[in-house]
Amino acid sequence: MKISARNVIEGKVLEVHKGATTSHVRIDIGGAVITSSITNEAVDELGLKVGQTAYAVIKASDVMVGV
């Protein structure tokens, strides 16, 4: 996989929760969890299943930090 995004984080799929049109995919990245909202169609095309390796790809012009 070649992509332009600089932030690619490997993890394991913890949960795929399908809604009417959108799924929430939770990925364990080694103690922290990233949740992504993607289409149900994307979940099906990627064949996402709990326990499999997946990558959180983060590309944004702004990253907010709070304390």
TORTOR-900345 format. One line per 2 residues: number of its first residue (from 1); their letters; for each residue x, y, z of N, C-alpha, C. Coordinates in steps of 0.02 Angstrom, whole numbers, padded with zeros to 5 digits, always signed. Layout:
# residues N
NUM	A	X Y Z X Y Z X Y Z ~ ...
# end
This chain:
# residues 67
1	MK	+00043 -00058 +00000 +00000 +00000 +00000 +00045 +00061 +00000 ~ +00037 +00105 -00049 +00073 +00168 -00051 +00022 +00225 -00047
3	IS	+00033 +00269 +00002 -00012 +00326 +00010 +00028 +00387 +00030 ~ -00002 +00445 +00022 +00033 +00507 +00037 +00030 +00527 +00111
5	AR	-00016 +00498 +00148 -00023 +00516 +00219 +00039 +00495 +00258 ~ +00059 +00536 +00305 +00119 +00523 +00345 +00103 +00484 +00408
7	NV	+00042 +00486 +00431 +00023 +00454 +00494 -00016 +00390 +00481 ~ +00019 +00335 +00480 -00011 +00269 +00470 +00004 +00228 +00532
9	IE	-00049 +00207 +00567 -00041 +00173 +00631 -00072 +00103 +00626 ~ -00031 +00053 +00637 -00054 -00017 +00634 -00089 -00036 +00698
11	GK	-00142 -00076 +00692 -00177 -00100 +00751 -00220 -00160 +00735 ~ -00262 -00178 +00783 -00308 -00235 +00776 -00380 -00209 +00782
13	VL	-00423 -00234 +00739 -00493 -00214 +00741 -00525 -00243 +00804 ~ -00552 -00199 +00846 -00587 -00221 +00907 -00661 -00231 +00895
15	EV	-00690 -00187 +00854 -00763 -00187 +00845 -00781 -00154 +00780 ~ -00831 -00181 +00746 -00861 -00150 +00688 -00936 -00145 +00703
17	HK	-00959 -00084 +00712 -01030 -00074 +00728 -01064 -00040 +00669 ~ -01106 -00078 +00634 -01140 -00051 +00575 -01205 -00016 +00594
19	GA	-01213 +00044 +00566 -01275 +00081 +00572 -01313 +00075 +00507 ~ -01360 +00121 +00495 -01400 +00119 +00435 -01357 +00128 +00372
21	TT	-01310 +00175 +00374 -01267 +00188 +00316 -01193 +00192 +00334 ~ -01179 +00204 +00398 -01110 +00216 +00420 -01091 +00166 +00475
23	SH	-01029 +00145 +00473 -01002 +00100 +00524 -00951 +00137 +00567 ~ -00948 +00118 +00631 -00895 +00141 +00675 -00848 +00082 +00684
25	VR	-00785 +00094 +00667 -00733 +00042 +00671 -00685 +00063 +00726 ~ -00677 +00021 +00777 -00630 +00034 +00832 -00568 -00007 +00822
27	ID	-00509 +00027 +00823 -00445 -00006 +00812 -00400 +00005 +00873 ~ -00377 -00050 +00902 -00330 -00047 +00958 -00260 -00037 +00929
29	IG	-00228 +00018 +00949 -00161 +00034 +00922 -00107 +00025 +00976 ~ -00119 -00022 +01020 -00069 -00037 +01072 -00082 -00001 +01137
31	GA	-00143 -00007 +01161 -00161 +00024 +01225 -00209 +00082 +01217 ~ -00209 +00114 +01160 -00257 +00167 +01144 -00303 +00141 +01089
33	VI	-00361 +00172 +01083 -00409 +00150 +01033 -00427 +00210 +00988 ~ -00424 +00198 +00923 -00445 +00248 +00874 -00511 +00225 +00845
35	TS	-00559 +00270 +00841 -00624 +00254 +00811 -00632 +00292 +00746 ~ -00651 +00257 +00694 -00662 +00288 +00629 -00734 +00277 +00606
37	SI	-00762 +00327 +00574 -00828 +00321 +00544 -00819 +00314 +00469 ~ -00839 +00257 +00442 -00834 +00245 +00370 -00899 +00215 +00346
39	TN	-00909 +00214 +00281 -00972 +00188 +00254 -00975 +00112 +00264 ~ -01036 +00086 +00266 -01045 +00014 +00269 -01016 -00019 +00206
41	EA	-01021 +00015 +00150 -00994 -00011 +00087 -00918 -00020 +00094 ~ -00884 +00029 +00125 -00811 +00024 +00135 -00794 -00035 +00180
43	VD	-00833 -00046 +00232 -00821 -00103 +00277 -00825 -00168 +00237 ~ -00876 -00174 +00196 -00885 -00234 +00156 -00829 -00243 +00105
45	EL	-00810 -00189 +00071 -00757 -00193 +00020 -00690 -00211 +00051 ~ -00676 -00185 +00112 -00614 -00201 +00146 -00616 -00269 +00181
47	GL	-00676 -00296 +00190 -00683 -00360 +00225 -00663 -00356 +00297 ~ -00678 -00299 +00329 -00658 -00288 +00399 -00691 -00337 +00446
49	KV	-00650 -00368 +00488 -00674 -00417 +00537 -00637 -00404 +00603 ~ -00670 -00417 +00658 -00640 -00411 +00724 -00579 -00457 +00728
51	GQ	-00524 -00430 +00755 -00463 -00469 +00764 -00412 -00462 +00708 ~ -00432 -00436 +00652 -00385 -00431 +00597 -00342 -00368 +00603
53	TA	-00284 -00368 +00572 -00241 -00310 +00569 -00271 -00259 +00522 ~ -00270 -00196 +00543 -00294 -00141 +00501 -00250 -00080 +00517
55	YA	-00255 -00031 +00475 -00214 +00030 +00483 -00259 +00090 +00488 ~ -00246 +00131 +00538 -00279 +00196 +00544 -00235 +00245 +00505
57	VI	-00262 +00274 +00453 -00226 +00321 +00411 -00254 +00390 +00426 ~ -00211 +00434 +00452 -00234 +00500 +00474 -00201 +00553 +00430
59	KA	-00243 +00590 +00394 -00219 +00645 +00353 -00264 +00704 +00366 ~ -00235 +00755 +00395 -00274 +00814 +00411 -00230 +00876 +00406
61	SD	-00261 +00931 +00389 -00224 +00994 +00386 -00214 +01023 +00455 ~ -00256 +01004 +00503 -00251 +01029 +00571 -00256 +00970 +00620
63	VM	-00216 +00974 +00671 -00221 +00926 +00726 -00229 +00966 +00790 ~ -00283 +00956 +00825 -00296 +00993 +00886 -00270 +00954 +00946
65	VG	-00242 +00990 +00994 -00217 +00959 +01055 -00250 +00994 +01114 ~ -00272 +00955 +01162 -00303 +00983 +01222 -00274 +00952 +01284
67	V	-00277 +00988 +01339 -00254 +00960 +01402 -00307 +00973 +01455
# end
